[in-house]
Amino acid sequence: MKRSRIISIASIAVIGIVAFVFLKTAYVAPILMYHSVDYNDKITKLSINPKDFASQMDFLHKNKYNVVTLENLVTYIKDKKDIPPKTIAITFDDGYYNNYEYAYPILKKYNLPATIYIIVSKIGAPGYMGWKEIKEISDSGLITIGSHTISHKWLPAMGTINLKSELADSKAIIEKQIGKPVNTLCYPIGAHDDRVELAVKSAGYTCAVATNPGRFSPIDDLYAIKRIKISRTSNNLFVFWFEISGYYTFIKEWKGRHIMEIE
């Protein structure tokens, strides 16, 4: 009887250790990827209704999520430090005017930092922010401006000279306008390879975000940072909660791998 109890306790301890190791290795700090915050959410999955965006930010605020800048989160990863529970970062791609019109006031209301990636050739074009808006949100101290290149073209197909221009020139142009360093890059359409990553490092960026770098790609690759696309399905706050749990990426990748093996 006594021996059985010891075996049971040992089994529970082993299960506990295995569960702890799994939870630790499967966790990926959530970095949210938004595009438009407007009223086209019924037309495109890349749009979030301002009311739903407000609900999501309110959820983060009320449930005391540790919303940090992307650069702060990168520091944790770079220094191999334990990331505090419920830590999350928010990003926006493309620099749409609706980010300024609808998202920015909501972020200000809840004092939540975010990074917005700007396509230099689109600045001031219809539907996109101009330098006035970009400078204003940058000066707020709440919004970090990152580069989404000059023209938002497929980087892996570019020659060396054009690739360097897309990366280095976009960085320099934005820095001159906002008076601050631009340290982070967002790959257009998430496209990158080893050559592009090396060029990004050479251009002086400290990190780069992708969309979906690939199944089970390293979580500590600072030049292929994983993000979670927030679409209209996230309007359901239970779905949103699951996506920001830290385990959504692992489950999604495992599911994708499992389906691929079956096929």
N, C-alpha and C positions, 0 to 999 in steps of 0.2 A: 504494500500500500504506500509506504513511504517512498519507495523507489519510483513508483508510478507518478507520485506527486512531483518528485524531482525532475523526472523526464518531461512532465507536462510544463513545468515552469521553464525548463531549458528550451522546450519547443516554442513556447510563447516568446521567450527572449530572442530566439533566432528569427522568428517571424517578424518581431518588432524591429530588429536590426536590418533585415532585408527590406522591410517597408520603408524605413528611414532612408536607406541608401537609394531606393528607387525614387522616392519623393524628391530627394535632393538632386539626383542626376536628371530626372525628368523635368524639373522646373526650369522654365525659361521666362525671365522677367518680361512682362508684356509691354510692347511698344506699339501703340495704336497708330494705324495709318488711315487718315481721313483724306478726302479730296474736296468735294463741294459740300457746303452747308447751305441748302436752298430749298426751293419748293418743287424740285424736279425728281424727288425720291420715288415717285411712281413710274418714272420714265427710265431712270438709270440707277443701277445698284451703287454707283459711285457718289450718289447724293444722299445726304442725311437731312431730313426736315429739321429746321431750327428748333422746333418744339421737342423733337426727339433728342437732338443734341443736348439741349438744356437738361432734359431728364437724365441723360447719361452723366453729364458733369455734376448734376445734383446728387446722383447716386455715388459718385466718387467722393464728393464732399461729405455727405451725410455718413458714409461708411468709413470715413477717415483713411482713405487711400493716401499713400505717400507719393504724391505726384511730383516728379522731379524733372529737371531738364534732361534732354537726351545726353548731353555732355557729362552731367553728373552721373548718370547711369553707366555711361561708358567708363568713367573713372573707376567705379566699383569692379567692372569686368576686367579692366586693364590691370588693376592692382590686386586682382584675385581676392577681393574682400567679399564677405557674406553680404548679400543684398538684403536690406531690411524688409520684413514682411509687408506685403501689399504695396510694394514700390512699383510705379508705373510711369511711362513717358508717353507724351502725345505728340504726333507729327501730322503735318498736312502737306500734300504734294501739289505743286503747280502754281500756287500763288494766286488763286482766284479772288476776285473782288468780294465774293460772298464770304470769304474767310474774314475779311475786315468788317463787312457789314453785319454779319450774323454771328459768326463764331467768336470773334474777338470780344465783343461786349459780354458774352456769356462767360468766357474765360476770365475776364476782368472781375465779373461779379463774384466768382468763386476763388479768385486769386490762383488760378491754375496755369502753370507755365506750359509752353508748347514751342515746337520748332516748325517753321513754315519754309518749305523749299521752293525757291523762286526760279522760273525759267526766264533768263535775262532777255531773250528776244521777244517775250510776250509782255514785258512790263509796259503798262499803259495801253495795251491793246484792249478792245472791247471784251468785257468779262473778267479782266485781270487787274490786279492792283497796279497803281502807278508808284513812282518813287515817293510821293507825298505820303501815301498810306503805309508804304513799307518802312519809311523812316519813322513815322509816328509809332507804329507798333513795336519797332525795334527800340526806340527811345523809352518805351514804357517799362523796359526791364523784365517784362513778362514773356515776350516773344523773342526767340532766337531765330535769326535768318540764316538759312543754309542754301547751298547752290543745288539747282536741278539742271545744271549745265547752261550753255548758251541757247541751244536749239532743240533740246529734248529728242535727240536722235539716238539710234542704236549704236552704242559705243564700241562693242566688240568688232564691228565691221569697219571702223575708222582707221585711216592711216595715222602714223605717229604724230605728224604735225597737226592735223585736225583734232586728234584726240587731246593733245596738249592744250590746244586753244579752248576747246570745250570745257576743260577742267580748270586750267590756270587763269584764263581770261575771265571766265564767269566769276571766279573767286575775287579777282582783283577789282572788277567793275563793282560788284556788290560792296566790297570793303570800302571802296572810295566813296560810295554814296551814303552808306550808313555810319561810317567812321568807326567800325568795329571789325575785329577779325572774323572771318568765316571759316569755321573749322570742320563743318560736316557737309557731306555730299549725299545726294539721293540719286541713285542710278535711274535714268529714264527707262521706263517699262521694266525696271528691275534687272536689266541686262548687264552682265559683267563677266569677266574671266580673269585669269591670273595676270595677263598683260594689262588689262584695264585697272585692276587693283594696284599693281605696281605704279602705274601712271598717276593714280589718285594719291598714293603716298608721296610720290615725287613732287606733286603739285602743292603739297603742304597740308593736306587734310589729315585730321587725326582719326577720322572714322568715316564710314559710308554705310548707308542703309539700303537694303534691297526690299523686295516684296516677299518672294519665297525662294531663298537661295538653293533649296534642294533638300530632299529627304535626308534627315539626320546629318546635315552639315554642322560643323562645330558651332557651339553657342558662344564661343569666345573669339570668333573671327571678327575683329573690329572693322574690317572692310567688306563684310557681307552680313551685316546685322539683320536678324530676322525681325519681321513686323507682322502684326495682325491686321488684316484689312477689315475695317468696320463698314458694313453695308446695311441696307434697310432691314435685314433679318435681325440686326442688333437692336432694333426698336423694342423688341421684347427684352425687358431688363433681366430676365432669367438667362436668356441667351448671352446678353452682354456680360453678366456676372461670370458665366462659364468661360467666355472668351478671355476675360482678364484674370482668370484664376491662376495663371502661370503654367497650367498643364494642357491648355488647349492646343498649343503648337505640337507637343509630343504626341497627343492623341491623334491629331490630324495627320501627322507624318506616319505614325504607326498604321493608321487606317489606310493611308495611301499605299504604303509598302505592302500591306496584307492583300489589298485588292490586286496590286500588280503581280504578286506571287501567285494568286489564284488564277489570274488571266494567263 
